[in-house]
Structures are given as structure tokens and as C-alpha cells.
Amino acid sequence: MNKLWTGKSIYRSMLLRVMFATLLAVGVFLVIDLTGETIVDGWYSSPAYTRNMDRKYAASLQKYVDEKGVAANDGKALNKWVKKRSLISLQVYRKGTLLYDSSTSVNRTEDPGDLFFSNSIHFSDGDAEVTIEGAYSFALYNFIFFLALIVAFLAFLGAIMSGIRKILNKVHRLRDEVLALESGDLEYEVTETGEDELADLARSINAMRQSLRNQFENERELEEASRSLIREMSHDLRTPLTSIMLYTELLKKKKYQSEEELWEYVGKIDSKARQMKTQTDSLFSYALVGPNEPVQLREMDFKEIFYDQLSVACEYLEQGGFQVEADLADDPGRVWISPDFIPRIFDNVVSNIMKYGDRREAVIIRTGAEGGYACIIWQNRKNHQDSKEESRGVGVGSIRKMMQKMKGQVVIDDREDNFRVELDFLKVKKE
């Protein structure tokens, strides 16, 4: 069924409030009217009050008769006096004969019978008995009726306005909370009370607020990831660029022993240049597909992918003045890797050693296998005179991200004197 009737809608709520206000108004009216009538009946209809009013009007009539010289059967003059006093009737009798009756305005003969109250009035043509009957409480009945009607209407209006005020309070609160959201405070939660349309609107606004907040948060994360990538790629590009500059300097100064060694240097320059191209292509790919795009992993032999890379790294470290001690396992097995990541990881590790390592101590490189991982361990002693922890943090962060994308792990022991990096690559499970 329609929510207007089955739910807690504003329409249904107001309809119920109108019904309640109507019942309240009727109840108030009946209470005031019946209570007022009871009071009037109890006081203004009592014999003492009626007799007192009769005597009061009789005195007024005697004064009028004396001033105007009215005779007992002067209906015209008596009518004028009666008309000035509403809600009363006057009868004039003399010796049992009705001389005047205000209710008929004609003279007729009638036996008055037993009169409950009578007063003797001295007319210009002699004394006569008069009876004065008045609806003394009628005006009060009218007053009580209209008073009850007004109070009942005010009760009805108050009940209706109370419901409207409640709804308006919700609307004003919702407006103020939306203004808070409009100012940019997406952490501010809109109040959700009740089950009516305003509550539905508040829930919709909260859902929209949460959606916008998540969207802005995702945008911030993407922006931070982009900045992080730029830092990492800049760091990664510096190492092959330094190698190119080193080999170029060797060629410029002709520090080679043979043409074969010359072409070896040229080949290394070409290799590093291609590595830089691969890294820049990765940067463009990141810009197109985003940071969360999954990496395509390949199953490769550990020795096939790593030993040549380790050989180049050892040679580069030796040219930089380091002594290298390598302990390479025979067959760590096959691993899951992304070939594009390996040169970048090695360059970051070698770059850290070149910048912060102590050339008086040997760089130890070991390979092996443990559990479901094949590992490469790099270890050297720090040269505190050239330590720059902030720069090292960029390279280490880059290594962590690349290892995570390859479902591997990295263990870094960055103590006061030693720097040790363990790269664990996920092994291919044997069938």
C-alpha cells in the first residue's frame, strides 16, 4: 500500500493530528459549555436571585410610571419600557383582570391565577399588581456558548500549530545541517529522526555525503599515489642515469684497455638507456590505467632472471669502490615476478649502498630459499657521514610496493650500524 497510509508519512501524521485536534476541540467545548450551564443553572435560576431581579425591575417600572404618568392600561407607554429591557415580560392585573401583557400587546380580561411573584405599582389611574418574568440567565448562556466555541477553536488551532511547528523544526534543522555540508564539512552527519519523508531525505543526504567523502578520499589517495610514483620514478631513474654518466665519462677519458672493453661500456650504456625507457613507459602506463591496476606476473627461473642482474650489480658496486662477497645458491627454483620491476628494485638497493654504504666494509649478497619463497639478501655497513634517511625512505618505499605487487615480501633491518634488505619472491608451487 501507499506509504501515505501505511508508513509514518507527514501527510498521515498531519491527518491524525487534525483528527486529534478536532476531538480535543469538541471535548473542550463540551466541558466549558456544560460546566458553565451548570453554574448558571445553580445560581442565576435560584428563587432568591429571581426575586431580587423582579424587585429591581419593579422599582425601575415605578420610576418610569411616575415620570411619564402612565396608566395601568396604557399599552403603548408600557411597551416602550419593556423594549428597553430585553428578555423580560410584563403583565399588569387589577382585581384579577389582566390589563396588559407584553407578550401579546393587547388588552384582555384573564384571571392571573396564583402569581409566584407580584409587585404593587402605583399607576396614574390607581394601584395595580404586576408580574415581571425575565430570562436573566439567557445572556450568560450565550456568553458561555461563544466562550466555549472560542476556546475550542484555540485548542484546535494550537494542536494543529504544534504539529506544524514540529515539522518546521525538522525542516529548519535539516536546512542548517545542509548549510554545514555546503560549507565543505563532509564529516558532519545529518540528523536522522523518525520514519517520515524528512527522515528519508536526511538519510539520502547522508548517503550522498558519504559518497562524496569517499570520492574525495579516493581522489586524495590517487593524488598521493601519483606524487609517490613521481618520487619513486625520479629516484629509480637517477641510478641508471648515473651509470650512463659514469660509463660516458669513462669513454670520454678513454679509460678502456681494448676495443672489446669499449663496446662493453657502450652496451652497458645502451642497457641502462633501455631500462630508463622501460621505466618511463611504466610511468605513462600508470597515468593511463591507474595505481590499482593488477600486475601481470610471469613464471621464471630464479637463476635465469636474477643472476645476470646480480652480476651487473656486483660489477657496478666494484666500480664504485666496494668490495663484494657473493654467496649464490645453486637452484632456488622458479618464482613469480614482473620482469620490469627487477631492474628497478636492484637499482634502488644498489643506489642506497652506493650513497650510504661504507666502502671499507664488504657488501655481502646471498641467495637461498626458505618456505614458499626464494630470497636475495643484501647487507652492508653504514657510512654515517653521508647518511640521508629521507632519501633512503623513497627507495625503500618503492621496493615495498613493487614486491607487494609481485605477491612477495621485503624485510628491512635498518639498524644504527648495518643496513640489511631481504627480498622474498613467491615460488611457483610444484604440481
C-alpha positions in Angstrom: 0.0 0.0 0.0 0.9 3.6 -0.4 3.3 4.9 2.3 0.9 7.8 2.9 -1.3 5.4 4.7 0.9 2.6 5.9 4.0 4.5 6.9 4.8 7.4 9.1 4.4 10.0 6.4 3.9 13.7 7.0 0.5 13.5 5.3 -0.7 10.7 7.6 0.8 12.4 10.6 -1.0 15.6 9.9 -4.3 13.8 9.2 -4.1 12.1 12.5 -3.2 15.4 14.2 -6.3 17.1 12.6 -8.5 14.3 13.9 -6.9 14.6 17.4 -7.3 18.4 17.3 -11.0 18.0 16.3 -11.7 15.6 19.2 -9.8 17.9 21.5 -11.8 20.9 20.4 -15.1 19.1 20.8 -14.1 17.9 24.3 -13.0 21.4 25.4 -16.3 22.9 24.1 -18.5 20.4 25.9 -16.6 20.7 29.2 -16.8 24.5 29.2 -20.4 24.7 27.9 -21.7 22.1 30.3 -19.8 23.4 33.3 -20.9 27.0 32.6 -24.6 26.0 32.2 -24.4 24.0 35.5 -23.0 27.1 37.2 -25.7 29.4 35.7 -28.5 27.0 36.5 -27.3 26.7 40.0 -27.0 30.4 40.7 -29.0 32.5 38.3 -32.1 30.3 38.3 -32.4 30.3 42.1 -35.6 31.8 43.6 -33.6 34.4 45.6 -31.9 35.7 42.5 -35.1 35.8 40.5 -37.0 37.6 43.3 -34.2 40.2 43.6 -34.3 40.9 39.9 -38.0 41.2 39.8 -37.9 43.8 42.6 -35.2 45.6 40.8 -37.3 45.8 37.6 -40.4 46.7 39.6 -38.6 49.7 41.1 -37.5 50.7 37.6 -41.1 50.5 36.4 -42.4 52.5 39.3 -39.9 55.3 38.5 -40.9 55.2 34.8 -44.7 55.4 35.7 -44.1 58.3 38.0 -42.1 60.2 35.5 -44.4 59.6 32.5 -47.8 59.4 34.3 -48.6 56.0 32.8 -51.9 54.4 33.4 -52.3 50.7 34.1 -53.8 50.0 30.7 -51.5 52.3 28.7 -50.1 49.6 26.5 -48.1 51.9 24.2 -46.2 53.5 27.1 -45.6 50.2 28.8 -44.3 48.7 25.5 -41.7 51.4 25.3 -40.4 50.5 28.8 -40.4 46.7 28.0 -38.5 47.2 24.7 -35.7 49.0 26.5 -35.2 45.9 28.7 -34.7 42.8 26.7 -35.5 39.3 27.7 -38.4 40.2 30.2 -42.2 40.0 30.0 -44.6 42.2 31.9 -48.3 41.6 33.0 -50.5 44.1 34.8 -53.6 43.0 36.8 -56.2 44.9 38.7 -58.7 42.9 40.8 -58.0 39.8 38.9 -58.3 41.4 35.4 -55.4 41.3 33.0 -55.0 44.9 31.8 -51.6 44.5 29.9 -49.5 41.6 28.7 -46.2 42.4 26.9 -46.2 39.1 25.1 -49.4 40.0 23.2 -49.5 43.8 23.4 -53.3 43.7 23.6 -55.7 44.3 26.5 -57.7 41.3 27.5 -59.5 40.0 30.6 -57.9 37.0 32.2 -57.6 35.5 35.7 -54.0 35.6 36.7 -54.3 32.6 39.0 -51.7 32.1 41.6 -48.8 34.6 41.0 -45.4 33.4 42.2 -44.1 36.9 42.5 -46.1 40.1 42.2 -45.4 43.7 42.9 -47.8 46.6 43.5 -47.3 49.6 41.3 -49.0 52.9 41.7 -50.2 54.0 38.2 -51.8 57.3 37.3 -55.2 55.7 37.4 -54.7 53.7 40.6 -52.7 50.8 42.0 -52.3 47.5 40.1 -50.4 44.2 40.5 -47.6 43.5 38.1 -45.7 40.3 37.4 -42.2 40.6 35.8 -40.7 37.5 34.3 -37.1 37.6 32.9 -34.8 35.2 31.1 -32.0 36.5 33.3 -29.6 33.7 32.5 -30.1 33.6 28.8 -27.4 36.2 28.1 -25.0 34.2 30.2 -25.9 31.0 28.3 -25.0 32.8 25.1 -21.7 34.1 26.6 -20.7 30.6 27.8 -21.6 29.2 24.4 -19.4 31.6 22.5 -16.6 31.4 25.1 -16.6 27.6 24.8 -16.6 27.9 21.0 -13.6 30.3 21.0 -11.6 28.2 23.5 -12.3 25.1 21.5 -11.1 26.8 18.3 -8.0 27.9 20.0 -7.4 24.4 21.3 -7.9 23.0 17.7 -5.5 25.7 16.3 -2.9 25.0 19.0 -2.9 21.3 18.3 -2.5 21.9 14.6 0.2 24.5 15.0 2.1 22.2 17.4 2.3 19.6 14.6 3.3 22.2 12.0 5.9 23.6 14.4 7.4 20.1 14.9 7.7 19.6 11.2 9.1 23.1 10.7 11.7 22.4 13.4 12.9 19.4 11.5 13.0 21.4 8.2 15.0 24.2 9.9 17.4 21.7 11.4 17.8 20.0 8.1 18.4 23.3 6.4 21.1 24.3 9.0 22.8 20.9 8.6 22.8 21.1 4.8 24.4 24.6 5.1 27.1 23.0 7.2 27.7 20.4 4.4 27.6 23.2 1.8 30.5 24.9 3.7 32.6 21.8 3.0 32.3 19.9 6.3 31.6 16.4 4.9 32.3 14.9 8.3 29.1 16.5 9.7 26.4 13.9 9.9 22.8 15.0 9.2 20.4 14.0 12.0 18.0 11.2 11.1 14.9 11.1 13.3 11.6 9.3 12.6 10.4 7.4 9.5 8.7 10.2 7.5 9.7 11.9 4.3 12.1 14.3 6.1 13.9 11.3 7.6 14.2 9.7 4.2 15.6 13.0 2.9 18.1 13.1 5.7 19.2 9.5 5.0 19.6 10.4 1.3 21.7 13.4 2.2 23.9 11.3 4.5 24.3 8.7 1.8 25.3 11.5 -0.7 27.7 13.0 1.9 29.3 9.6 2.4 29.6 9.1 -1.3 31.2 12.5 -1.8 33.6 12.0 1.1 34.6 8.6 -0.3 35.1 10.1 -3.7 37.2 13.0 -2.3 39.2 10.5 -0.2 39.8 8.3 -3.3 40.9 11.4 -5.2 43.3 12.3 -2.4 44.7 8.8 -2.4 45.1 8.9 -6.2 46.8 12.2 -5.9 49.1 11.0 -3.2 49.8 7.8 -5.2 50.7 9.9 -8.2 53.1 12.0 -6.2 54.6 8.9 -4.6 55.0 7.4 -8.1 56.7 10.5 -9.3 59.1 10.5 -6.3 59.8 6.8 -6.8 60.3 7.0 -10.6 62.6 10.0 -10.1 64.6 8.0 -7.6 64.6 5.0 -9.9 65.7 7.0 -12.9 68.6 8.6 -11.2 70.6 5.3 -10.8 70.6 4.2 -14.4 71.2 7.8 -15.4 74.2 7.9 -13.1 75.5 4.7 -14.6 75.2 6.2 -18.1 77.1 9.3 -17.0 79.8 7.1 -15.4 80.3 5.0 -18.5 80.1 8.0 -20.7 82.8 9.7 -18.6 85.0 6.6 -18.9 84.6 6.7 -22.7 85.3 10.4 -22.9 88.5 9.9 -20.9 89.3 6.7 -22.9 89.7 4.6 -19.8 89.4 1.3 -21.5 92.0 -1.3 -22.4 90.7 -2.6 -25.6 88.0 -2.1 -28.3 86.2 -5.0 -26.8 86.0 -3.2 -23.4 84.9 0.0 -25.2 82.0 -1.9 -26.8 81.2 -3.4 -23.4 80.8 0.1 -22.0 78.7 1.1 -25.0 76.5 -2.0 -24.4 76.0 -1.1 -20.7 75.1 2.5 -21.7 72.5 1.1 -24.2 71.2 -1.3 -21.5 70.8 1.5 -19.0 69.1 3.7 -21.6 66.6 0.9 -22.4 66.0 0.5 -18.7 65.2 4.2 -18.4 62.8 3.8 -21.4 61.0 0.9 -19.7 60.6 2.9 -16.5 59.2 5.9 -18.4 56.8 3.6 -20.2 55.7 2.3 -16.8 55.1 5.9 -15.8 52.9 6.5 -18.8 51.1 3.2 -18.3 50.4 4.2 -14.7 48.9 7.5 -15.9 46.6 5.7 -18.2 45.4 2.7 -16.1 45.9 4.0 -12.5 47.8 2.6 -9.5 45.4 -0.2 -8.7 45.7 -2.0 -12.0 46.9 -5.5 -11.3 50.4 -6.6 -12.4 50.8 -9.4 -14.9 53.2 -11.9 -13.2 55.3 -14.4 -15.1 56.7 -17.7 -14.0 60.5 -17.6 -14.5 63.6 -19.5 -13.3 65.3 -17.8 -10.4 68.8 -18.1 -11.8 67.7 -17.0 -15.3 66.2 -13.8 -14.2 68.4 -12.8 -11.3 72.0 -14.0 -11.7 72.8 -11.7 -14.7 71.2 -8.8 -12.8 73.3 -9.7 -9.7 76.4 -9.9 -11.9 75.8 -6.4 -13.2 75.1 -5.0 -9.7 78.3 -6.5 -8.3 80.3 -5.0 -11.2 78.7 -1.6 -10.6 79.4 -1.8 -6.9 83.0 -2.7 -7.5 83.5 0.1 -9.9 82.1 2.4 -7.2 84.8 1.3 -4.8 83.1 -1.5 -2.9 84.3 -5.0 -2.3 81.5 -7.6 -2.9 81.2 -11.0 -1.4 78.5 -13.1 -3.2 77.2 -16.4 -2.0 74.7 -17.7 -4.6 72.6 -20.8 -4.1 72.7 -23.5 -6.8 68.9 -23.7 -7.6 66.4 -21.7 -5.6 63.7 -22.8 -8.0 61.1 -20.9 -10.1 59.4 -17.8 -8.9 56.5 -15.4 -9.9 57.8 -12.0 -10.9 57.2 -8.9 -13.1 60.4 -8.6 -15.2 60.0 -4.8 -15.4 60.2 -4.5 -11.7 63.5 -6.4 -11.1 65.9 -3.7 -12.6 64.1 -1.0 -10.6 64.4 -3.0 -7.3 68.0 -3.8 -7.9 68.8 -0.2 -8.8 67.2 1.1 -5.6 69.1 -1.3 -3.5 72.4 -0.6 -5.2 71.7 3.1 -5.2 71.3 3.0 -1.4 74.5 1.1 -1.0 76.4 3.5 -3.2 75.2 6.5 -1.4 75.2 5.4 2.2 77.5 2.3 2.4 80.9 2.2 4.0 83.5 1.3 1.3 85.8 -0.1 3.9 83.4 -2.9 4.6 82.4 -5.6 2.1 78.9 -5.8 0.6 77.5 -9.3 1.2 75.0 -10.7 -1.3 73.4 -14.1 -0.6 70.6 -16.1 -2.3 68.6 -19.0 -1.0 65.2 -20.5 -0.4 63.0 -20.7 2.7 59.4 -21.9 2.9 57.5 -20.8 -0.1 59.9 -18.0 -1.0 63.2 -17.6 -2.9 65.3 -14.8 -1.3 68.1 -12.4 -2.1 69.8 -10.8 0.9 71.9 -7.6 0.6 73.9 -6.4 3.6 76.4 -3.6 4.2 77.7 -1.3 6.9 76.5 2.3 7.0 78.7 5.3 6.4 77.1 7.8 8.9 78.9 10.8 7.4 76.8 10.6 4.3 73.5 9.2 5.8 70.3 10.8 4.5 67.4 8.8 5.8 64.7 10.8 4.0 66.2 9.9 0.6 66.6 6.3 1.5 62.9 6.2 2.5 61.8 6.9 -1.0 63.8 4.0 -2.4 62.7 1.6 0.3 59.0 2.6 -0.2 59.4 1.9 -3.9 60.8 -1.5 -3.2 58.0 -2.4 -0.8 55.3 -1.5 -3.3 56.8 -3.4 -6.2 57.4 -6.5 -4.0 53.8 -6.4 -2.8 52.5 -6.2 -6.4 54.5 -9.4 -7.2 53.0 -11.1 -4.1 56.4 -11.2 -2.5 57.7 -9.5 0.7 60.6 -7.4 1.8 62.3 -7.5 5.2 64.4 -4.4 6.1 66.7 -4.3 9.0 67.8 -0.6 9.2 69.7 -0.6 12.5 72.3 2.0 13.7 75.3 0.4 12.0 74.0 -2.1 9.5 71.6 -1.9 6.6 70.1 -5.3 5.5 67.5 -5.9 2.8 65.9 -9.3 2.3 63.8 -9.7 -0.9 61.5 -12.7 -0.8 59.9 -13.8 -4.1 56.9 -16.1 -4.2 58.0 -19.6 -5.5 55.9 -21.5 -8.0 54.3 -24.5 -6.4 55.2 -27.8 -7.8 52.4 -29.9 -9.2 
